[in-house]
Amino acid sequence: MKQKKPSPSVWESLGLLGALGFVIAIPLALGYYLGTYLDGVTHNNKSSLYLLLGLLLGLIVGIYGAYRLFKRFL
């Protein structure tokens, strides 16, 4: 029979929420800065294509990181 896991403590839950913020915010910020840099290097300031691609990639990486963080609780 499968034993039920004990629920996490309040401090563990708060720490998990803080880690979630970093896991999502850091890839988004890196995607923003990388996209802005690439737009500047390619002189593509009008369309911001690389900025949007960088943000999308950062969002995907952040969601994957959040999934890996919460996988043990699912």
Secondary structure, DSSP 8 states (H G I E B T S, - for coil): ---------HHHHHHHHHHHHHHHHHHHHHHHHHHHHHHHHTT-TTT-HHHHHHHHHHHHHHHHHHHHHHGGG-
